[in-house]
């Protein structure tokens, strides 16, 4: 008979695979690197000089104590409040605790946190490509990004509901994070309740997440009045959600009556563990099950010219995505293999350890020469149905714009060599890339569709083998729309207009790739002096998010705007320089 956690685990994994599971992190996830809530309040009181003679750790008493300490610190030196909170937060340890590292083993598109520390952000960045994690706050622009992420792929978002300090774990937060998140810092029930009731945009965004996702509460006792009030308001306004929530809570923190109340009122199923030392083990089991044992979609097939009634054969699929590593090619089926290379086009081609092992299994020796095609983005191993694809600039740097070109050259070479089925992996998808891993996928899919439109009589099948969950999970959840990529010739992208005075304008546009940036600027009324444009995420090395590059009549394609990009028009302050 399955244990209580096994039954909970089954539900968690099913919710994860459908894209509904969202961790909600509380203070317990950062202990002992950071103090628990009661110890944190005591430290704030010590700094403020307000500690009572007989302090109580009961929830209501902690609320009163926090309110008194915060009010004293803000009245005494409001500009130093963030520094004093940071001082109370930092202990002797500066590395993420075990339970946080266990949670960070799993790829999450969205994480909610009431913590001020960066323990989870640090652990997650160490496990993944750290440039593809953003910490967001409660301001309107960030709330809109959270809402957009529910239906469209994005970077992993950590939504800091009470502010963010970027301490105590290195590295420090990026400039983008540090710019405003300290100003959103709130401590205690009174402050948080006041802020959330003033910020209607935040309450609406949180309601959408609460109603459309299953929250997994970890490190939170679910006894904070302001959270329960927020949940209650959502239920009163919108009614019960069809998605249950879950909580992993230490035994003894809730009474039986409180557990029953959470289940009946807030649709939250509680699993209790014995002590905090058990939590990493349960989170590790969750990660292991998601990685190895859960039910997954393993293959997605798409036809570019499907009949009204498909035959059901594998041959119906022109473009397919396979959740697996590259196999060896089958010459009898006219298959060829294409592997990702690193180096400089036309000069040197290097490969990862995994690709080296695959090449050896395919009979390729280190001494086998490479026959370079065209500009050097594609080279064939002499005597083998295997190609090396190098989607880099002449300086050997990543460039998102070159992925489509390299894909087109590969398809030309494969067809000319008599192959009818290409087995390919994601191009330019290593850890050193500067753009999210979904971007190479988008470029390959669009390039394949464009190649087929240009050569309608050439039936060349492409199987793209992908193991990155940021791609496969997004396809399975419907947030990465492959049908759109294969069907539409235009680009769907976001535009943000920031004039430095009003709230930024965020607009979703669909335009041909040859659309000029100046045309968009005229449409958006950003043609005056001081306007500059930035593509985000950066598509190539010198499109750095820390620089604002002035547009000189480029097109969307030449600036590296692809489906899912964001084009940011920013008004410089007078006298501001690069």
N, C-alpha and C positions, 0 to 999 in steps of 0.2 A: 504494500500500500504506500502511495506517495506521501512524503512528509508535507507539513504545512508550507515549508519554504519551496519544495519542489512544485507544488501547485501554484504558488505565487510566481515562481520562476517561469513557468510555462506562460503565464499571462504577460509577464514583463517582456519576454522574448518575442511573443506574438505582436505586442504593441510596438516593440522596437522595429521589427521587420516591416510593419506597416507605416513606419515613420511617425508614430504618435507619441513615443515615450520621450519625455523631457526631464532630466534631473533638476531638482530644486534643492540647492545646497544650503544647509544651515551651519551654525557655528561649530557643531560637533565634528564636521568634516575637517576642520583646521586644527583641532587639538591633537597633540600638545605643542605644535609649532606656534600656534596662537592661543591665548587664554580662552577658556570657555566664557559664556555670557556673564556668569556671576563674577568670575575673576576679572573680566574686562571692566565691569562696572566698578568693582573695588579699586582698580587701578585709576580709572577716571576720577573717582572720588578722592583718591590720594593726591592726584594732581590739582584738583579743584579745592581741596581742603574742606570737603563737605561730608566726609564719612561719618555715619551715625554711630553712637556709642554701642548700640546692640543691633548690628546689621542683620537683616533677615534675607534668606535666599528664596523665599516664596515668590512666585511670579508677580503677584500684585505689588509686593514690596520692591522687587527689582525695578519695576516700571517707575515707581515713585523715586527711587534712588537715582535712576538714570536721568529722569527729568530734572531733578535738582542739580546734579553734577553738570549736565549739558548746559543748562541755563546759566550756571555760574561761569563756566568756561567761555561761553559765547559773550556774556556781558563783560567779562574781564578783558579778553583780547580776541575779538572775533576773527581777525586775520590770521591768528595762530591756532585756530581751532583744529584744523586738519593736522597740523604738526603734533598737537597734543594727543589727538586720537591715535596717530601713527605711533607715538611713543608708548601709549598704553597697549598697543597691538603687538609690538615687537618684543619677542623674548630672546632667549639664547640660541634657539634653533632657527636655521634659515633654509630649510629644505622641506618639501611637501611631506606630510605624514602618509603612512601606509594606506589608509582608507582613501585618500585623495588620489594617490598613484594608482590604486586599483580601479577607481572610477574612470581615470584618464586612459586606461587601456583600451576603452571602447571609443570609437569615433562617434561624436555627438554633433548634430548640426546646430542645436540650440541648448543652452544651459542657463538656468535661472539661479541667482544667488542673492542672499541677503547679507553676505559677508563683505567686509571691506578689503580683505587680504587677497593676495594673488597666488595662493597655494595651488588651486586647481588650474589656473591659467598657466603657471610655470610647469606643472606636471604634464598638462596636455600639450604644451609647446615642445616639451622634450620628447614626447611620443610621436608627434606629427611635425609637419612643416609649420614652424611658429609664425611665419608671415601670413598664414591663412587662418588666423584667429583674431577676432576683433572683440574688444570689451566695449559695451554700449551702456548708456545711461537712460534717464527718464525723459530727456528732452524730445520735442516733437519729431525731429529728424531721425533720432535713434529709434523711437517707437515705430516710425514708419518702416524703418529697415527691418525691425522684428516682424512686423505684419507681412512685409513682402517675402520674408524668408519662409513663411508658412506655406507658400505656394510656388516659390521660385528658388532655385539653388543659389547659395551664397557661401561666403566664408562661414566657418563655425563662429557663432555669436554667443558670447557670454554676457547675459543681461544682468548688470549690477543694479539691483533695485534700490539700494540704499547708499550708493556712492562707491568709489573705488580708490584705494590708496596706492596700489602697486607695491606693497610691502607684505611680509618681510623677505620673500624669496627673490633672489636674482633670476633673470635680469629685470631691470627697472621697466616700467611701462613705456610704450612708445610715446612720442610727442603727441600723437593724435589722442591717445587715451588720457594722458596727463593734462591735456588742455582744459578740460572742463569737468571731469568726473569727481575731482576733489570738491568742486563747488556744489555737487549734488549730495554731499555727505549729510545723512541724517542719522541720529542715534536716539533710540527709544521710541516708545509708543506715541507720545504726544507729538513729537516732530514728524514722525512718519505719517500719522493720521492726518495732520494738518497739510502736509505736502501732497499726499495722494488725493485729498479732496479738492485741492486747488487745481491739480493737473488732470483735467478731464481727458486729455489725449492719452495719458498714461493709463488711466482706469479702463478706457476703451480697449487699448492695446492688450492690457493684461487679461481683460475679459475674453478676448478672442483666443489668446493662448490657453486660458483655463478651459474654455468650452471645446476647443478643437484638438487638444492634446491631453495625454494622460501624464500627469505630473508624478514623478518619483521623488518623494521627500526623503532625503538622507541627511543626517546630522541635525535635524530639526525636530523639536518636541511637539510641534503643532499646537502649542498652547499660547502663542502670541496673539493677543486680542486684535491687533490691527490686521493681521493676516486673515483671521477668521471673519472679521467684519468685512474685509474686501471680498472674500469668497462668498459670504452671505449676500452681499449686495448683488453680485453677479447672478446668484441663483434666484434672487427675488426678481431681478430684471428680465432674465432670459429663460428661467426655468432650469430643470435638471439637464445635465449634459449626458450624451449617449456614451461618453468615454469615462470609465472609472479612473480614480487616482490611487496611488499606492504610497505606503510609508514604511520605511525600515527604522524602527524605534527601539531603544534599549528597554528591556523589561523593567517595569516598575515606574516608568515615567508617566504612564497613563493609567487611570483606573478603568475598570470594565465598563463603567457608565460612559466615560469619555470615549473609549473605543467604539462603543455602540453609537454614540452621538456622531462621531466622525463618519461612520459607515452610513447611517441613515440620513444625516443632514448634508454631508459634503461628499458622499459617494467615494470615500477613501478607505481602502482596505489596508489594515495595519498588520505587519509582521513584526513580532518582537524577538530580539536576540538577547542573549544573556548579559553580555558586557561589551564595551566598546572595542575590545580586542577581537571580537568575532566579526565585526563589520567588514574589515578588509577581505576576510575569507568569503563572505557572501557576495561581495562585489566582484571578487575574482571569479567566482562561479558564474555570475552573470556574464562577465566578459568571455569566459571560456565557452559557455553555451552559445552565445551569439556568434562566436568565431567558428565553432566546430560542429555544433549539434543542432542548430535551429533549422527549421524549414525555410528554404530560400528559393526564389526564382533564380535559375542558373543560366537561362538563355532567353534572349529576346530577338525575334526575327522580324524583318521588315522587307516588303517587296516594293520596288519602285514602279512596278507595272502589274499589280496583282489583278487576277481575273475576279469577276463578281463572286464566283464560288471557287476558292483555292482548292488544290488537290490534297493538301495536308502533308505533302512531301517536304523534306528539308530543302529541296531545290526551289521551293516557292520563295525562299528568303534570299534577297540580293545583298542586304546589309544585315549582319547579325552581331549581337554583343554577347560574348560568352564569359561568364564569371569563372575564369580559370587561367592558369599560366599557359604560355605558348606550347603547343605540341610540336612534334616533328611532322614535316610535310609528307603527304602521300603522293608520290609521283604518278601512280596509276590514275589518280583523280585530278591530275593536272594542277596540283597544289604547289604553292611556293610560300616560303617563310620570309617575313620582313622583321628585322630586329632593330631596336633603337641603338644608335651609336652616339658617342661623344667625341669631340675634337674639333677640327677645322675642315670645312668642306674642301674636297679635292686634295688635301694634304695628309691629314692623319685621322685614323678612325680607331677609337678605343671602345671597350665594352665593359660592362659590369661583370662581377663574378658570376652571377646567375646566367647571363647571356653567354659568357665563356663556356660554362658547363653545358648549356644547350647546344652550342656550336660543336663542342667535342662529341656529344652524343649523335649529332648529325653527320659526323665524319669530317668536319672542317678542321684542318690543321693550321697552326699559327703561320706556317710558311705559305699557305694558299694565297695567291694574289687576288687583289680586289680590282675589278674592272669598273672604273669611275664613269658615270653617265652625266651628261650635261654640265651643270654648275657644281657638281660634286655632292649634291644632297642625297643622291642615291648611288650605291655601288654594289656590284654583284660578286659574290665569291666564285671564282673561276671553277667551272665544273660542278657547281652545286645550285639547286633551285632556292638559293638563299640570298637575300638582299640586306645590306646595311643602309639604314636611313638616318641621315644626319641633318636635323632641322635646326641648324644654328647659323649665325651670321659669319661673315668672312673672318671675324675676330674670334670666332668660337663662342660667342655669347648667345644666350637664349633670346629668341625672338618669336613671339606668338604668330606674327604674320607669315613666317616661313613654313609653318606646319602645313598649311593648305597647299603651298607650292610643292613641298616635298612629297605630300600625299599624291598630288596629281602626277608628278614625275614617276613615282613608284608604280602607279596604275598603268601609265604608258609603257614603262619598261616590262612589267609583268605581262601585259597583253602582247607586246611585240615578241616576247620570248616564248609565247605559246601557252602561258599559264591561264587558267580560268577560275582559279580560286586563291585568293591571297589571305594568308594568316598573318595578322599584324598585331602588335602591341601598341600601347599608348606612346606617342612620340613626345620627346622633351618633357617627360613626366617625372624626372628624378627629383631628389630632395633639394637640389640647388636651384630649381626653377624659381622665378619670381612671381608666377601667376598660379592660381588654383588649378588643381589637377583636372577639373572638369573642362577647363578651357581648351587643352589639346583635344579632348574628346569632341567638343563642339566643332573645332576646326576640321578634324578628320571627317566627321559625318557630313558637314557642309561641302567639303572638298569632293567627297565621293559622289554626292548627289549632283554637284556641278559637272563632274567628269562624265557621269552617265547622261546628263542632259546634252552635253557636247558630243557624245558618242552613243546615240540611242540604239544602235544596232550591236553594240559590244556588250555581251552579257558576261561581265566579270564580277564574280562574287567576292565580297570582303567580309571576313570574320575578324572582329576586333576583340582580342582577349584582354580582359580587364580584371584586376583584383582589388583595385582601390575602392574602398567602401564609399568614398565621397562621390564616386561615379555610379557604381552598381546600385547602391542604396537609393540614390536620387532617381535613377531610372525606375526602380521597383516602386517607389513612392509617388511617381508621376510628376515630380518637380523638375526633372530634366526631360523635356519634351522632344523625343527623338523624331516623332512624326513631323513636328514643325521644322526641325533641322533638315530633314530630308525633302520636305515639300516646298518650303518658302525660300524664295531667292533673296528677300530682304533681310534686314537685321533688326531684331527686337532688343532695345537697350534702354537704360534709364538715363535721364538728364537731370542734373541738379544745378540750379541757378542760385548762387549765393552772392548777394550784393552787399553783404556785411552790415546791413541795417535791419532788414525784415527777416522773417523766418525763411529759410531756404525753400525754393520751389522745386518739387520733385515730380517729374513727368515721365511716363512710359511712352516711347516712340517706336515706330517701325518705319525704316527707311532703307532704300537701296544702298549697297556698299559704296557706290561711287558718289553718294551725296557729299557735297562739300561742307566743311566745318563752317565756312563763312555763310552758307545758306542757312544752316541751323542757327548761327548767331543772329542773323537778320530776323529769322522767325521768332527767336526768343528775346529779341531786343537787347542784345548784349554786344552791339557793334561799336560802342563808344570807347573812349580811351580808358585804359586801365583794366580791361577784361582779359583774362587769360584762361586757358583750357587745360584740363588734365584728364587723362584716361585712367580709370581705376577698375580693377587691379592693373598695375603697370604691365603693358604687353612686351616691353623690351627693356634692356638694361638702363638706358638713359631716360626712360620714362619713370623716374623715381618719384614716389609719393611725397618726398620732401622738397621737390622742385615744382615750380609752375612754369610750364614751357609755353611760350607765346605761339599761337597758331599762325602759319603763313600759307593760307589757302590749301590745306591738305584735305583729303577725303576721309570718310570714316574708315575705309580700308587701309589707307596709308598710315593712319594714326593708330592702327591696331585695335579698333573698336569691333568686337564680335558680339554675338548674341549673349546677353547676360552682363555685358560691360556697363560701366557707368561713366558718362561724360560729364565732367564737372566744370562749369563756367564760374569763375571766381573774380570778384572785383577787388583789385588791390587797393590798399589804403594809400593816400597821397604820400609820396616819398619812399614807399616800400620797395625794396629791391630783392632780386633773386638771392 
